[in-house]
Amino acid sequence: MAEEPVDEPARRDTADFEGRGAAGAAVGWIRSANSSPQLVHAVRRLRRALPGDPSFGDPLSTAGPGSVRAMARAADRLLDDGPGASREVSLGALQVWQALLERTGRGRGTREVTIVFTDLVGFSDWALAAGDQATLDLLRDVARAIEPPVADLGGHVVKRMGDGMMAVFTRPGRAIEAAFAGRAALAEVQQGGYRPRMRVGIHTGVPRQIGADWLGVDVNVAARVMQAGTDGNVMASSATLDELEPGLLDDLGVRVKAYRRGLFAAPLRGVPDDLRLFTLTRTD
């Protein structure tokens, strides 16, 4: 009995289908291995033995100025939020790179910058009742809301302090714009019915940069300016407003009002007597 002729296109289609099936299975295996908790845990343990900050790239880890830190923040925004071994390996490489740059003294210097401090109003009381996991989830959401405007407008996150952040900018107008952009993004964040409110302090001076941190009187003044924000205001010092380009606040839709301490409010310590404070609000 003669064999039936083989349909060559059909055989190619079948082989192609089987090839795609094999490739799909391989991709599925790689994805499964990449998300394996055991493998992710092993890579994270390895990162703890590497030079630098093992929490590098996490939205809650300390971040400083420099291209490597910016790359890590960008990677965290682009990569999947879920744990993955490949993600940990990539961040581990950036972690080592940053450590080497810090050891060689790159990025040190003293220049005028605008310092921004933030924290959340009433956060501590909420966190005590909410528990650790909800608190960490909220802080990551807050970081993802308020930090992208900092990077997008040319600033650098220097460090995170619990529910707060310190950032520096070379241009005071960009610092003000980032503060309001971060507050707008924060308005979309909520955790278990809790909607965080943020107060902001902005001050311009010449602090001293030590490694990835900034120290000096002007840093302390900026923190005091933030404290004047009480229940969630954006505060700026006269040193910052004096450096703005004419008409910039109008372009940003920001209104300025002189700060007056409440009758029963404690005086701000550590702020020079000749430094005036102002409350900034959006007019739209």
N, C-alpha and C positions, 0 to 999 in steps of 0.2 A: 504494500500500500504506500503510495507516494506521500512524502511529507508535505504538509501544507506550507506555502511560502510564508516566510516571516515578515511581518509588517515592520520594516526598519524604523520608520518614524515612531511607531508605537513602542518599539524596544528602547529607543533613545529616551522617550518620555518616561518609560518605566524606570530606566536607570537614573534619569535625572531626578525623578521623584524619590527614589531610594537614596540618592546622594543627598538630596535636601533633607530627607528624614534623618540620615546619619549626622549631617551637620547640625540639624536642629537638636538632636539628642546630645551632641557634644556641647553645644551652646548651653543647653539646659543643665548639663553636668557642671560646666564651668560656673554658671550662675549659682547653682546649688552649693558648690564648694566655696565660692566667694562669700556667700552669706552664712556659711557654717559658723555657729557660735564658737565652736572649739578652735577653728582656724583664726577667727577674728581675735579671740582672747589670746592666742599664742603670739600673733603679730603685735598686739598691744603690749604684751609682756616684753617682747623684744624691743619695742620703742622705749620702754622705761630704762633699758640698758644703753640706749644711744645718747650721744651728747645732745644738750638742749632740752627744751620743754616737752615732755612726753604728751602733754595735752594740747600740743600745737595744732591749730586748725579747728578746735572745738569752740563754739561761740561763747563758752564760759571761760576759756583759758585767757591768760594775760596776753595782750597783743601790743606790739610797739611799732614804731615807724620803720619803713624800709620796704623794698620791693618784694622781699620774700614773704613778709607778713601779709602784704597786699595780695600776693598770689595765693596764700593759704586761705585768706578770707574769700577770695574769688572762687577757689576750689570748693570750699564748703557750701557756697551758694549754688554752684553748678552741679555738684555731685549729689547723688541720691542721699536723702537724710538717713536712710537705713544703714546699719553697720555693714561693712564689707571689707574683706582682707585687702583687696586692691586699693581701696581708699586709704586704709591705714598705711600701706606701703608707700603710697605717693606722699602722704603727709609726713611720714617718717623721713623721706628724702629731703623734703623742705625743712623739716626740723633740724637736721644735721647741717644743712646749708646755712640756716640762720645762725646756729651756734658758732660756726666757723667765721662768719662775718663779724659777729660780736667780739670774738677773740682777737681779730685783727684791728679792732677799733674803728670800723667803718661807721659813718653816720653820726659821729660826735661833733658837737659845735655849740656855739651860743649865738642866738639871734632872736629878734623880736617875733613872738608868736602870739596867737590868740588861744587862750586856754578855755576849754568847755568842761564843766562838771555837770553830771545829771544824777538824780536818784528818784526813786518812786515814793510817792506820798502814801503813808499808811501801810507800807508793804510789810513791815515786821509783824504787826498785829494779824494781818491776813495770813502770812506764812505760818505762824504758830498754829493756826487752826486748820490750814489746808494740808499740811504734811510735806514731807521731803520731795516726793515725786512730783506732786502738783507744782511745788515751788520751782523745781528745776525745769519743768516743762514751761512754766511761765517765763522764767528768766531767759530761756533759749528763744522763746517767741519775741520777747522784748528786744533781745540782742539783734535778731533778724529784722526787726522793725526799725530800730533807731540807728544801727551801724552802717547799713548801705548808703544812706545819705551822706554820712561822714566821708566815706571813701569816694563816692561819686562827686563830691564837691571839693576834693583835694585835701581833706583832713586825714589824720591818723589817730586811730584808737591807741592810746598809750597803755591803759590798763583798765580792768574791770574790778569793781569793789563791791561784791555782793549784788545789791540791786542798783548800783551806780556805775558810772563810766567816766573816764577822763580822756579827752581828746585834744589835739592841738591842730591849729590851722595857721597858714602863713598869711591869710587874708581874713580880716575880721568880718567882712560882709558874707563870706562863704560860711563862716561859723554860725552866723545868725540864720542864714538860709537853711543850713543843715538842721539846726535846732527845731525850726518850725516844720520842716519836712519830716523829721523823726517823730514829732508829736502827732502829725497827721496820720502817719503809718501806725503809730501806737494806738490810735483811736479804734483800730480794727482788731486789736488784741483783747482777748478775754479768756479767763480760765475759771471754770466752775461758777460763772456768774460774776466774777470779780474783773473789773476793768481798771487797769492800772492808770494812774495819773503821774506825770513826770514834771518835776521842777528842774530848771536849768539855770546855771550861772555862767556868764561869759565875761572874761577879763583879758586885756591885752598887756603884755609886759615882756621882760627879758629874763626868763628863768634859765637855769643852767641845765643842759642835757647831760645826763650821766648814763651811758649805755642806752638802754631802751626806755629810760625814765627821765622825768623832768623834775627838778628840785628848785627850791628857792622861795622867797617871799611872795612872788607873784602867783605861784601855784597855791599857796595858802590863801591869798586874797581871793582867787577865783573860787575856791571852795566856800569861803565866807559869803561871797556874792550869791552862790547857789542857795545857801541857807536862808537868805532873805526872801527866797521864792515861796516860802511857807507852804501853802496848800496847792501848789502846782503852777507857778508863774515862771515865765522866762525873764531873767534879770540880766542886765548888762551894766558894766561900769562905764564911767565917763571916759576912761582911758580907751575903751573899745569904740565908743561912739565918736570920739574925736578923730579916730583914724579912718572913718568911713568916707567913701566918696560922696560928694554932694548929690542929693536926690536918690541915693540908693535905697533908703528905707521906704520912700514913696513907691519906688519900683517894686519892692518886695511886698508892698501892702502892709507895712508894719507901723504901728503907732507907738509913740514914746511918751511915757508919763513918769514924772519924777517920783522916786520912792520916798515914802514917809513911813517911818517906823510907828507901829501901833502903840497906843498909850500904855498897854501892859506888856508889850514885847520887850524881850531882853535886848540890850544893845549888842551890835555886832563887834566882836573882838577881832583884832588882827587886821582891821581895815583902816588905811590911812585916813586921817581926819579930812583931808582935802579931796578925797575920792568920793564922787557922787554916784549914786546908784539909780537905775531907771528900770521900770517895768515895761516890757515889750509885749504888745498884743497885735494880733492880725486884724485888719480892718474888714476883711471879707467874711 
